[in-house]
Amino acid sequence: EHYKHHWFPLVPSKGSGYRCIRINHKMDPLIGKAAGMIGLSHERLFQLLPSELTLWVDPFEVSYRIGEDGSICVLYESPQPGGKTTKQLESRTSCKEEWRIGRSSPSKNYNMMTVSS
């Protein structure tokens, strides 16, 4: 519902600024609202997520970056109608390694999450 007038499957990058979700030592209101709906407090959410996280939610792809200088990694990708595929920005192995060791945020223990369709 939040993206209703900002979702363009035929032009996936259109509206991407609106669909960029940021945690930069402050919680993005959309993430805070979603967390509240499943019973997570803001305090617990800050414990679970990096202090600097950018998430791009586009048609057919969700990608993220940890820290300001991190690599952009694809979290979820689906085929586009008509057989088009989105380009993968980094290998999944390097993104997993960055998640574990290459971030600028203080060291924390993270659980990896797998998303499938």
Backbone as XML, in Angstrom:
<?xml version="1.0"?>
<chain id="A" units="angstrom">
  <residue number="1" name="GLU">
    <atom name="N" x="0.834" y="-1.200" z="0.000"/>
    <atom name="CA" x="0.000" y="0.000" z="0.000"/>
    <atom name="C" x="0.873" y="1.257" z="0.000"/>
  </residue>
  <residue number="2" name="HIS">
    <atom name="N" x="1.977" y="1.208" z="0.750"/>
    <atom name="CA" x="2.872" y="2.371" z="0.849"/>
    <atom name="C" x="3.421" y="2.776" z="-0.523"/>
  </residue>
  <residue number="3" name="TYR">
    <atom name="N" x="3.695" y="1.800" z="-1.394"/>
    <atom name="CA" x="4.300" y="2.076" z="-2.699"/>
    <atom name="C" x="3.275" y="2.217" z="-3.818"/>
  </residue>
  <residue number="4" name="LYS">
    <atom name="N" x="2.004" y="2.207" z="-3.508"/>
    <atom name="CA" x="0.930" y="2.126" z="-4.493"/>
    <atom name="C" x="1.130" y="3.048" z="-5.705"/>
  </residue>
  <residue number="5" name="HIS">
    <atom name="N" x="1.472" y="4.283" z="-5.501"/>
    <atom name="CA" x="1.644" y="5.229" z="-6.607"/>
    <atom name="C" x="3.116" y="5.448" z="-6.946"/>
  </residue>
  <residue number="6" name="HIS">
    <atom name="N" x="3.971" y="4.550" z="-6.486"/>
    <atom name="CA" x="5.408" y="4.649" z="-6.732"/>
    <atom name="C" x="5.968" y="3.304" z="-7.181"/>
  </residue>
  <residue number="7" name="TRP">
    <atom name="N" x="5.182" y="2.513" z="-7.869"/>
    <atom name="CA" x="5.576" y="1.160" z="-8.271"/>
    <atom name="C" x="5.349" y="1.028" z="-9.772"/>
  </residue>
  <residue number="8" name="PHE">
    <atom name="N" x="6.419" y="0.874" z="-10.550"/>
    <atom name="CA" x="6.330" y="0.876" z="-12.004"/>
    <atom name="C" x="7.054" y="-0.349" z="-12.571"/>
  </residue>
  <residue number="9" name="PRO">
    <atom name="N" x="6.370" y="-1.504" z="-12.654"/>
    <atom name="CA" x="7.022" y="-2.725" z="-13.140"/>
    <atom name="C" x="7.643" y="-2.598" z="-14.531"/>
  </residue>
  <residue number="10" name="LEU">
    <atom name="N" x="7.092" y="-1.764" z="-15.392"/>
    <atom name="CA" x="7.664" y="-1.614" z="-16.732"/>
    <atom name="C" x="8.910" y="-0.732" z="-16.736"/>
  </residue>
  <residue number="11" name="VAL">
    <atom name="N" x="9.087" y="0.078" z="-15.695"/>
    <atom name="CA" x="10.269" y="0.935" z="-15.547"/>
    <atom name="C" x="10.736" y="0.797" z="-14.091"/>
  </residue>
  <residue number="12" name="PRO">
    <atom name="N" x="11.450" y="-0.314" z="-13.755"/>
    <atom name="CA" x="11.753" y="-0.628" z="-12.351"/>
    <atom name="C" x="12.500" y="0.449" z="-11.576"/>
  </residue>
  <residue number="13" name="SER">
    <atom name="N" x="13.329" y="1.263" z="-12.232"/>
    <atom name="CA" x="14.086" y="2.271" z="-11.479"/>
    <atom name="C" x="13.268" y="3.537" z="-11.202"/>
  </residue>
  <residue number="14" name="LYS">
    <atom name="N" x="12.152" y="3.739" z="-11.923"/>
    <atom name="CA" x="11.307" y="4.912" z="-11.689"/>
    <atom name="C" x="10.714" y="4.848" z="-10.280"/>
  </residue>
  <residue number="15" name="GLY">
    <atom name="N" x="10.846" y="5.931" z="-9.538"/>
    <atom name="CA" x="10.308" y="5.989" z="-8.182"/>
    <atom name="C" x="11.218" y="5.382" z="-7.134"/>
  </residue>
  <residue number="16" name="SER">
    <atom name="N" x="12.442" y="5.026" z="-7.525"/>
    <atom name="CA" x="13.323" y="4.308" z="-6.594"/>
    <atom name="C" x="13.726" y="5.152" z="-5.380"/>
  </residue>
  <residue number="17" name="GLY">
    <atom name="N" x="13.785" y="6.470" z="-5.544"/>
    <atom name="CA" x="14.114" y="7.317" z="-4.397"/>
    <atom name="C" x="13.079" y="7.197" z="-3.290"/>
  </residue>
  <residue number="18" name="TYR">
    <atom name="N" x="11.829" y="7.086" z="-3.660"/>
    <atom name="CA" x="10.756" y="6.929" z="-2.682"/>
    <atom name="C" x="10.818" y="5.567" z="-2.008"/>
  </residue>
  <residue number="19" name="ARG">
    <atom name="N" x="11.312" y="4.570" z="-2.737"/>
    <atom name="CA" x="11.361" y="3.206" z="-2.211"/>
    <atom name="C" x="12.682" y="2.885" z="-1.512"/>
  </residue>
  <residue number="20" name="CYS">
    <atom name="N" x="13.522" y="3.878" z="-1.324"/>
    <atom name="CA" x="14.786" y="3.676" z="-0.609"/>
    <atom name="C" x="14.509" y="3.803" z="0.888"/>
  </residue>
  <residue number="21" name="ILE">
    <atom name="N" x="14.844" y="2.768" z="1.627"/>
    <atom name="CA" x="14.618" y="2.738" z="3.070"/>
    <atom name="C" x="15.968" y="2.856" z="3.754"/>
  </residue>
  <residue number="22" name="ARG">
    <atom name="N" x="16.108" y="3.824" z="4.666"/>
    <atom name="CA" x="17.405" y="4.082" z="5.296"/>
    <atom name="C" x="17.343" y="3.945" z="6.812"/>
  </residue>
  <residue number="23" name="ILE">
    <atom name="N" x="18.373" y="3.334" z="7.332"/>
    <atom name="CA" x="18.643" y="3.389" z="8.766"/>
    <atom name="C" x="20.024" y="4.023" z="8.855"/>
  </residue>
  <residue number="24" name="ASN">
    <atom name="N" x="20.089" y="5.214" z="9.384"/>
    <atom name="CA" x="21.359" y="5.919" z="9.525"/>
    <atom name="C" x="21.418" y="6.471" z="10.940"/>
  </residue>
  <residue number="25" name="HIS">
    <atom name="N" x="21.543" y="5.561" z="11.874"/>
    <atom name="CA" x="21.517" y="5.861" z="13.308"/>
    <atom name="C" x="20.131" y="6.349" z="13.757"/>
  </residue>
  <residue number="26" name="LYS">
    <atom name="N" x="19.173" y="6.424" z="12.812"/>
    <atom name="CA" x="17.768" y="6.700" z="13.110"/>
    <atom name="C" x="16.956" y="5.661" z="12.350"/>
  </residue>
  <residue number="27" name="MET">
    <atom name="N" x="15.886" y="5.211" z="12.943"/>
    <atom name="CA" x="15.057" y="4.178" z="12.326"/>
    <atom name="C" x="14.128" y="4.784" z="11.283"/>
  </residue>
  <residue number="28" name="ASP">
    <atom name="N" x="14.106" y="4.206" z="10.100"/>
    <atom name="CA" x="13.157" y="4.614" z="9.073"/>
    <atom name="C" x="11.748" y="4.329" z="9.584"/>
  </residue>
  <residue number="29" name="PRO">
    <atom name="N" x="10.814" y="5.272" z="9.449"/>
    <atom name="CA" x="9.458" y="5.066" z="9.979"/>
    <atom name="C" x="8.764" y="3.823" z="9.417"/>
  </residue>
  <residue number="30" name="LEU">
    <atom name="N" x="9.018" y="3.491" z="8.161"/>
    <atom name="CA" x="8.388" y="2.321" z="7.552"/>
    <atom name="C" x="8.873" y="1.032" z="8.211"/>
  </residue>
  <residue number="31" name="ILE">
    <atom name="N" x="10.167" y="0.940" z="8.496"/>
    <atom name="CA" x="10.727" y="-0.229" z="9.181"/>
    <atom name="C" x="10.199" y="-0.291" z="10.613"/>
  </residue>
  <residue number="32" name="GLY">
    <atom name="N" x="10.159" y="0.863" z="11.278"/>
    <atom name="CA" x="9.632" y="0.913" z="12.640"/>
    <atom name="C" x="8.186" y="0.454" z="12.714"/>
  </residue>
  <residue number="33" name="LYS">
    <atom name="N" x="7.388" y="0.868" z="11.737"/>
    <atom name="CA" x="5.980" y="0.472" z="11.705"/>
    <atom name="C" x="5.844" y="-1.032" z="11.481"/>
  </residue>
  <residue number="34" name="ALA">
    <atom name="N" x="6.597" y="-1.573" z="10.535"/>
    <atom name="CA" x="6.559" y="-3.014" z="10.254"/>
    <atom name="C" x="7.011" y="-3.814" z="11.472"/>
  </residue>
  <residue number="35" name="ALA">
    <atom name="N" x="8.050" y="-3.341" z="12.141"/>
    <atom name="CA" x="8.543" y="-4.035" z="13.336"/>
    <atom name="C" x="7.482" y="-4.039" z="14.434"/>
  </residue>
  <residue number="36" name="GLY">
    <atom name="N" x="6.822" y="-2.892" z="14.625"/>
    <atom name="CA" x="5.766" y="-2.806" z="15.631"/>
    <atom name="C" x="4.628" y="-3.767" z="15.345"/>
  </residue>
  <residue number="37" name="MET">
    <atom name="N" x="4.309" y="-3.967" z="14.064"/>
    <atom name="CA" x="3.222" y="-4.869" z="13.681"/>
    <atom name="C" x="3.529" y="-6.320" z="14.042"/>
  </residue>
  <residue number="38" name="ILE">
    <atom name="N" x="4.817" y="-6.670" z="14.138"/>
    <atom name="CA" x="5.168" y="-8.049" z="14.513"/>
    <atom name="C" x="5.688" y="-8.144" z="15.943"/>
  </residue>
  <residue number="39" name="GLY">
    <atom name="N" x="5.550" y="-7.035" z="16.694"/>
    <atom name="CA" x="5.882" y="-7.078" z="18.115"/>
    <atom name="C" x="7.329" y="-6.774" z="18.471"/>
  </residue>
  <residue number="40" name="LEU">
    <atom name="N" x="8.113" y="-6.209" z="17.543"/>
    <atom name="CA" x="9.497" y="-5.833" z="17.855"/>
    <atom name="C" x="9.549" y="-4.372" z="18.296"/>
  </residue>
  <residue number="41" name="SER">
    <atom name="N" x="10.240" y="-4.104" z="19.378"/>
    <atom name="CA" x="10.422" y="-2.727" z="19.830"/>
    <atom name="C" x="11.529" y="-2.072" z="19.004"/>
  </residue>
  <residue number="42" name="HIS">
    <atom name="N" x="11.560" y="-0.740" z="19.017"/>
    <atom name="CA" x="12.635" y="-0.027" z="18.333"/>
    <atom name="C" x="13.991" y="-0.417" z="18.905"/>
  </residue>
  <residue number="43" name="GLU">
    <atom name="N" x="14.062" y="-0.598" z="20.208"/>
    <atom name="CA" x="15.318" y="-0.971" z="20.855"/>
    <atom name="C" x="15.817" y="-2.323" z="20.329"/>
  </residue>
  <residue number="44" name="ARG">
    <atom name="N" x="14.922" y="-3.297" z="20.242"/>
    <atom name="CA" x="15.303" y="-4.622" z="19.746"/>
    <atom name="C" x="15.684" y="-4.558" z="18.274"/>
  </residue>
  <residue number="45" name="LEU">
    <atom name="N" x="14.989" y="-3.759" z="17.514"/>
    <atom name="CA" x="15.291" y="-3.600" z="16.101"/>
    <atom name="C" x="16.695" y="-3.026" z="15.908"/>
  </residue>
  <residue number="46" name="PHE">
    <atom name="N" x="17.065" y="-2.037" z="16.711"/>
    <atom name="CA" x="18.417" y="-1.475" z="16.646"/>
    <atom name="C" x="19.474" y="-2.508" z="17.022"/>
  </residue>
  <residue number="47" name="GLN">
    <atom name="N" x="19.144" y="-3.460" z="17.873"/>
    <atom name="CA" x="20.074" y="-4.532" z="18.211"/>
    <atom name="C" x="20.244" y="-5.508" z="17.050"/>
  </residue>
  <residue number="48" name="LEU">
    <atom name="N" x="19.193" y="-5.728" z="16.283"/>
    <atom name="CA" x="19.203" y="-6.722" z="15.210"/>
    <atom name="C" x="19.780" y="-6.211" z="13.892"/>
  </residue>
  <residue number="49" name="LEU">
    <atom name="N" x="19.631" y="-4.923" z="13.621"/>
    <atom name="CA" x="20.050" y="-4.369" z="12.340"/>
    <atom name="C" x="21.298" y="-3.512" z="12.485"/>
  </residue>
  <residue number="50" name="PRO">
    <atom name="N" x="22.073" y="-3.372" z="11.404"/>
    <atom name="CA" x="23.234" y="-2.474" z="11.446"/>
    <atom name="C" x="22.783" y="-1.031" z="11.667"/>
  </residue>
  <residue number="51" name="SER">
    <atom name="N" x="23.663" y="-0.206" z="12.214"/>
    <atom name="CA" x="23.298" y="1.188" z="12.470"/>
    <atom name="C" x="23.242" y="2.007" z="11.182"/>
  </residue>
  <residue number="52" name="GLU">
    <atom name="N" x="23.868" y="1.510" z="10.104"/>
    <atom name="CA" x="23.781" y="2.149" z="8.795"/>
    <atom name="C" x="23.393" y="1.094" z="7.769"/>
  </residue>
  <residue number="53" name="LEU">
    <atom name="N" x="22.169" y="1.185" z="7.269"/>
    <atom name="CA" x="21.651" y="0.220" z="6.313"/>
    <atom name="C" x="20.778" y="0.963" z="5.300"/>
  </residue>
  <residue number="54" name="THR">
    <atom name="N" x="21.008" y="0.685" z="4.026"/>
    <atom name="CA" x="20.176" y="1.229" z="2.960"/>
    <atom name="C" x="19.551" y="0.053" z="2.239"/>
  </residue>
  <residue number="55" name="LEU">
    <atom name="N" x="18.246" y="0.108" z="2.030"/>
    <atom name="CA" x="17.505" y="-0.962" z="1.382"/>
    <atom name="C" x="16.727" y="-0.348" z="0.217"/>
  </residue>
  <residue number="56" name="TRP">
    <atom name="N" x="16.902" y="-0.926" z="-0.984"/>
    <atom name="CA" x="16.166" y="-0.470" z="-2.159"/>
    <atom name="C" x="15.139" y="-1.528" z="-2.520"/>
  </residue>
  <residue number="57" name="VAL">
    <atom name="N" x="13.870" y="-1.150" z="-2.560"/>
    <atom name="CA" x="12.780" y="-2.064" z="-2.892"/>
    <atom name="C" x="12.273" y="-1.663" z="-4.270"/>
  </residue>
  <residue number="58" name="ASP">
    <atom name="N" x="12.648" y="-2.433" z="-5.280"/>
    <atom name="CA" x="12.263" y="-2.154" z="-6.650"/>
    <atom name="C" x="11.473" y="-3.324" z="-7.212"/>
  </residue>
  <residue number="59" name="PRO">
    <atom name="N" x="10.687" y="-3.091" z="-8.267"/>
    <atom name="CA" x="10.029" y="-4.233" z="-8.901"/>
    <atom name="C" x="11.091" y="-5.248" z="-9.333"/>
  </residue>
  <residue number="60" name="PHE">
    <atom name="N" x="10.901" y="-6.478" z="-8.983"/>
    <atom name="CA" x="11.757" y="-7.608" z="-9.357"/>
    <atom name="C" x="13.065" y="-7.712" z="-8.584"/>
  </residue>
  <residue number="61" name="GLU">
    <atom name="N" x="13.380" y="-6.752" z="-7.697"/>
    <atom name="CA" x="14.655" y="-6.839" z="-6.983"/>
    <atom name="C" x="14.616" y="-6.048" z="-5.675"/>
  </residue>
  <residue number="62" name="VAL">
    <atom name="N" x="15.220" y="-6.625" z="-4.645"/>
    <atom name="CA" x="15.467" y="-5.930" z="-3.387"/>
    <atom name="C" x="16.963" y="-6.020" z="-3.148"/>
  </residue>
  <residue number="63" name="SER">
    <atom name="N" x="17.598" y="-4.884" z="-2.942"/>
    <atom name="CA" x="19.040" y="-4.872" z="-2.692"/>
    <atom name="C" x="19.326" y="-4.008" z="-1.469"/>
  </residue>
  <residue number="64" name="TYR">
    <atom name="N" x="20.549" y="-4.154" z="-0.944"/>
    <atom name="CA" x="20.903" y="-3.432" z="0.270"/>
    <atom name="C" x="22.381" y="-3.078" z="0.276"/>
  </residue>
  <residue number="65" name="ARG">
    <atom name="N" x="22.728" y="-2.135" z="1.150"/>
    <atom name="CA" x="24.122" y="-1.759" z="1.395"/>
    <atom name="C" x="24.265" y="-1.518" z="2.886"/>
  </residue>
  <residue number="66" name="ILE">
    <atom name="N" x="25.306" y="-2.068" z="3.473"/>
    <atom name="CA" x="25.603" y="-1.838" z="4.887"/>
    <atom name="C" x="26.728" y="-0.814" z="4.955"/>
  </residue>
  <residue number="67" name="GLY">
    <atom name="N" x="26.505" y="0.260" z="5.690"/>
    <atom name="CA" x="27.484" y="1.338" z="5.778"/>
    <atom name="C" x="27.412" y="2.218" z="4.543"/>
  </residue>
  <residue number="68" name="GLU">
    <atom name="N" x="28.158" y="3.317" z="4.562"/>
    <atom name="CA" x="28.163" y="4.242" z="3.426"/>
    <atom name="C" x="29.062" y="3.758" z="2.296"/>
  </residue>
  <residue number="69" name="ASP">
    <atom name="N" x="30.068" y="2.949" z="2.608"/>
    <atom name="CA" x="31.039" y="2.524" z="1.614"/>
    <atom name="C" x="30.927" y="1.051" z="1.245"/>
  </residue>
  <residue number="70" name="GLY">
    <atom name="N" x="29.877" y="0.386" z="1.703"/>
    <atom name="CA" x="29.723" y="-1.037" z="1.440"/>
    <atom name="C" x="29.309" y="-1.327" z="0.014"/>
  </residue>
  <residue number="71" name="SER">
    <atom name="N" x="29.447" y="-2.571" z="-0.369"/>
    <atom name="CA" x="28.997" y="-3.026" z="-1.683"/>
    <atom name="C" x="27.475" y="-3.127" z="-1.687"/>
  </residue>
  <residue number="72" name="ILE">
    <atom name="N" x="26.891" y="-2.925" z="-2.852"/>
    <atom name="CA" x="25.454" y="-3.122" z="-3.004"/>
    <atom name="C" x="25.230" y="-4.594" z="-3.308"/>
  </residue>
  <residue number="73" name="CYS">
    <atom name="N" x="24.382" y="-5.230" z="-2.525"/>
    <atom name="CA" x="24.142" y="-6.662" z="-2.630"/>
    <atom name="C" x="22.669" y="-6.927" z="-2.909"/>
  </residue>
  <residue number="74" name="VAL">
    <atom name="N" x="22.407" y="-7.931" z="-3.727"/>
    <atom name="CA" x="21.038" y="-8.303" z="-4.062"/>
    <atom name="C" x="20.532" y="-9.283" z="-3.008"/>
  </residue>
  <residue number="75" name="LEU">
    <atom name="N" x="19.434" y="-8.950" z="-2.366"/>
    <atom name="CA" x="18.816" y="-9.802" z="-1.361"/>
    <atom name="C" x="17.764" y="-10.707" z="-1.996"/>
  </residue>
  <residue number="76" name="TYR">
    <atom name="N" x="17.005" y="-10.158" z="-2.949"/>
    <atom name="CA" x="15.949" y="-10.912" z="-3.624"/>
    <atom name="C" x="15.892" y="-10.467" z="-5.074"/>
  </residue>
  <residue number="77" name="GLU">
    <atom name="N" x="15.722" y="-11.415" z="-5.970"/>
    <atom name="CA" x="15.606" y="-11.108" z="-7.387"/>
    <atom name="C" x="14.612" y="-12.073" z="-8.014"/>
  </residue>
  <residue number="78" name="SER">
    <atom name="N" x="13.721" y="-11.560" z="-8.863"/>
    <atom name="CA" x="12.794" y="-12.430" z="-9.588"/>
    <atom name="C" x="12.849" y="-12.066" z="-11.066"/>
  </residue>
  <residue number="79" name="PRO">
    <atom name="N" x="12.495" y="-13.008" z="-11.936"/>
    <atom name="CA" x="12.518" y="-12.714" z="-13.374"/>
    <atom name="C" x="11.471" y="-11.667" z="-13.731"/>
  </residue>
  <residue number="80" name="GLN">
    <atom name="N" x="11.832" y="-10.813" z="-14.666"/>
    <atom name="CA" x="10.884" y="-9.819" z="-15.159"/>
    <atom name="C" x="9.996" y="-10.455" z="-16.226"/>
  </residue>
  <residue number="81" name="PRO">
    <atom name="N" x="8.787" y="-9.934" z="-16.390"/>
    <atom name="CA" x="7.930" y="-10.432" z="-17.473"/>
    <atom name="C" x="8.636" y="-10.271" z="-18.814"/>
  </residue>
  <residue number="82" name="GLY">
    <atom name="N" x="8.473" y="-11.225" z="-19.679"/>
    <atom name="CA" x="9.098" y="-11.164" z="-20.993"/>
    <atom name="C" x="10.506" y="-11.714" z="-21.005"/>
  </residue>
  <residue number="83" name="GLY">
    <atom name="N" x="10.925" y="-12.341" z="-19.911"/>
    <atom name="CA" x="12.231" y="-12.994" z="-19.870"/>
    <atom name="C" x="13.406" y="-12.105" z="-19.542"/>
  </residue>
  <residue number="84" name="LYS">
    <atom name="N" x="13.182" y="-10.817" z="-19.285"/>
    <atom name="CA" x="14.288" y="-9.935" z="-18.922"/>
    <atom name="C" x="14.785" y="-10.311" z="-17.537"/>
  </residue>
  <residue number="85" name="THR">
    <atom name="N" x="16.082" y="-10.197" z="-17.333"/>
    <atom name="CA" x="16.640" y="-10.432" z="-16.002"/>
    <atom name="C" x="17.345" y="-9.176" z="-15.540"/>
  </residue>
  <residue number="86" name="THR">
    <atom name="N" x="17.307" y="-8.927" z="-14.253"/>
    <atom name="CA" x="18.018" y="-7.780" z="-13.712"/>
    <atom name="C" x="19.468" y="-8.160" z="-13.534"/>
  </residue>
  <residue number="87" name="LYS">
    <atom name="N" x="20.357" y="-7.186" z="-13.653"/>
    <atom name="CA" x="21.770" y="-7.512" z="-13.499"/>
    <atom name="C" x="22.105" y="-7.647" z="-12.021"/>
  </residue>
  <residue number="88" name="GLN">
    <atom name="N" x="22.919" y="-8.608" z="-11.718"/>
    <atom name="CA" x="23.337" y="-8.805" z="-10.333"/>
    <atom name="C" x="24.568" y="-7.943" z="-10.098"/>
  </residue>
  <residue number="89" name="LEU">
    <atom name="N" x="24.568" y="-7.150" z="-9.044"/>
    <atom name="CA" x="25.614" y="-6.170" z="-8.820"/>
    <atom name="C" x="26.871" y="-6.754" z="-8.203"/>
  </residue>
  <residue number="90" name="GLU">
    <atom name="N" x="26.748" y="-7.711" z="-7.344"/>
    <atom name="CA" x="27.894" y="-8.323" z="-6.666"/>
    <atom name="C" x="27.608" y="-9.796" z="-6.491"/>
  </residue>
  <residue number="91" name="SER">
    <atom name="N" x="28.645" y="-10.585" z="-6.297"/>
    <atom name="CA" x="28.410" y="-12.006" z="-6.032"/>
    <atom name="C" x="27.853" y="-12.160" z="-4.630"/>
  </residue>
  <residue number="92" name="ARG">
    <atom name="N" x="27.016" y="-13.148" z="-4.438"/>
    <atom name="CA" x="26.396" y="-13.355" z="-3.132"/>
    <atom name="C" x="27.437" y="-13.690" z="-2.066"/>
  </residue>
  <residue number="93" name="THR">
    <atom name="N" x="28.523" y="-14.367" z="-2.451"/>
    <atom name="CA" x="29.555" y="-14.709" z="-1.477"/>
    <atom name="C" x="30.192" y="-13.444" z="-0.914"/>
  </residue>
  <residue number="94" name="SER">
    <atom name="N" x="30.541" y="-12.478" z="-1.788"/>
    <atom name="CA" x="31.175" y="-11.261" z="-1.287"/>
    <atom name="C" x="30.211" y="-10.456" z="-0.415"/>
  </residue>
  <residue number="95" name="CYS">
    <atom name="N" x="28.931" y="-10.473" z="-0.750"/>
    <atom name="CA" x="27.954" y="-9.754" z="0.063"/>
    <atom name="C" x="27.807" y="-10.385" z="1.438"/>
  </residue>
  <residue number="96" name="LYS">
    <atom name="N" x="27.806" y="-11.716" z="1.490"/>
    <atom name="CA" x="27.728" y="-12.392" z="2.783"/>
    <atom name="C" x="28.947" y="-12.061" z="3.622"/>
  </residue>
  <residue number="97" name="GLU">
    <atom name="N" x="30.115" y="-12.018" z="3.009"/>
    <atom name="CA" x="31.329" y="-11.684" z="3.749"/>
    <atom name="C" x="31.258" y="-10.249" z="4.268"/>
  </residue>
  <residue number="98" name="GLU">
    <atom name="N" x="30.753" y="-9.331" z="3.445"/>
    <atom name="CA" x="30.620" y="-7.950" z="3.901"/>
    <atom name="C" x="29.668" y="-7.872" z="5.076"/>
  </residue>
  <residue number="99" name="TRP">
    <atom name="N" x="28.575" y="-8.604" z="5.005"/>
    <atom name="CA" x="27.592" y="-8.622" z="6.093"/>
    <atom name="C" x="28.266" y="-9.032" z="7.390"/>
  </residue>
  <residue number="100" name="ARG">
    <atom name="N" x="29.180" y="-9.998" z="7.301"/>
    <atom name="CA" x="29.839" y="-10.505" z="8.507"/>
    <atom name="C" x="30.977" y="-9.621" z="8.974"/>
  </residue>
  <residue number="101" name="ILE">
    <atom name="N" x="31.830" y="-9.128" z="8.047"/>
    <atom name="CA" x="33.052" y="-8.473" z="8.496"/>
    <atom name="C" x="33.317" y="-7.088" z="7.919"/>
  </residue>
  <residue number="102" name="GLY">
    <atom name="N" x="32.712" y="-6.707" z="6.797"/>
    <atom name="CA" x="33.124" y="-5.496" z="6.110"/>
    <atom name="C" x="32.279" y="-4.275" z="6.369"/>
  </residue>
  <residue number="103" name="ARG">
    <atom name="N" x="31.543" y="-4.231" z="7.404"/>
    <atom name="CA" x="30.666" y="-3.089" z="7.650"/>
    <atom name="C" x="31.372" y="-2.063" z="8.539"/>
  </residue>
  <residue number="104" name="SER">
    <atom name="N" x="30.871" y="-0.834" z="8.489"/>
    <atom name="CA" x="31.459" y="0.223" z="9.307"/>
    <atom name="C" x="30.784" y="0.338" z="10.664"/>
  </residue>
  <residue number="105" name="SER">
    <atom name="N" x="29.676" y="-0.381" z="10.852"/>
    <atom name="CA" x="28.965" y="-0.349" z="12.120"/>
    <atom name="C" x="29.717" y="-1.174" z="13.162"/>
  </residue>
  <residue number="106" name="PRO">
    <atom name="N" x="29.466" y="-0.954" z="14.453"/>
    <atom name="CA" x="30.108" y="-1.773" z="15.476"/>
    <atom name="C" x="29.792" y="-3.243" z="15.279"/>
  </residue>
  <residue number="107" name="SER">
    <atom name="N" x="30.719" y="-4.080" z="15.700"/>
    <atom name="CA" x="30.550" y="-5.517" z="15.537"/>
    <atom name="C" x="29.357" y="-6.030" z="16.328"/>
  </residue>
  <residue number="108" name="LYS">
    <atom name="N" x="28.528" y="-6.815" z="15.659"/>
    <atom name="CA" x="27.361" y="-7.434" z="16.280"/>
    <atom name="C" x="27.230" y="-8.823" z="15.699"/>
  </residue>
  <residue number="109" name="ASN">
    <atom name="N" x="26.488" y="-9.673" z="16.348"/>
    <atom name="CA" x="26.184" y="-10.980" z="15.785"/>
    <atom name="C" x="24.886" y="-10.876" z="14.993"/>
  </residue>
  <residue number="110" name="TYR">
    <atom name="N" x="24.914" y="-11.315" z="13.726"/>
    <atom name="CA" x="23.753" y="-11.260" z="12.865"/>
    <atom name="C" x="23.375" y="-12.652" z="12.419"/>
  </residue>
  <residue number="111" name="ASN">
    <atom name="N" x="22.103" y="-12.908" z="12.297"/>
    <atom name="CA" x="21.614" y="-14.132" z="11.691"/>
    <atom name="C" x="21.332" y="-13.849" z="10.232"/>
  </residue>
  <residue number="112" name="MET">
    <atom name="N" x="21.777" y="-14.721" z="9.349"/>
    <atom name="CA" x="21.505" y="-14.551" z="7.925"/>
    <atom name="C" x="20.058" y="-14.942" z="7.655"/>
  </residue>
  <residue number="113" name="MET">
    <atom name="N" x="19.409" y="-14.238" z="6.753"/>
    <atom name="CA" x="18.028" y="-14.500" z="6.420"/>
    <atom name="C" x="17.968" y="-14.899" z="4.954"/>
  </residue>
  <residue number="114" name="THR">
    <atom name="N" x="17.226" y="-15.939" z="4.652"/>
    <atom name="CA" x="17.041" y="-16.365" z="3.284"/>
    <atom name="C" x="15.630" y="-16.026" z="2.846"/>
  </residue>
  <residue number="115" name="VAL">
    <atom name="N" x="15.515" y="-15.441" z="1.677"/>
    <atom name="CA" x="14.216" y="-15.063" z="1.138"/>
    <atom name="C" x="13.997" y="-15.853" z="-0.130"/>
  </residue>
  <residue number="116" name="SER">
    <atom name="N" x="12.843" y="-16.474" z="-0.256"/>
    <atom name="CA" x="12.528" y="-17.201" z="-1.482"/>
    <atom name="C" x="11.102" y="-16.887" z="-1.907"/>
  </residue>
  <residue number="117" name="SER">
    <atom name="N" x="10.835" y="-17.120" z="-3.169"/>
    <atom name="CA" x="9.481" y="-16.819" z="-3.656"/>
    <atom name="C" x="8.670" y="-18.088" z="-3.764"/>
  </residue>
</chain>
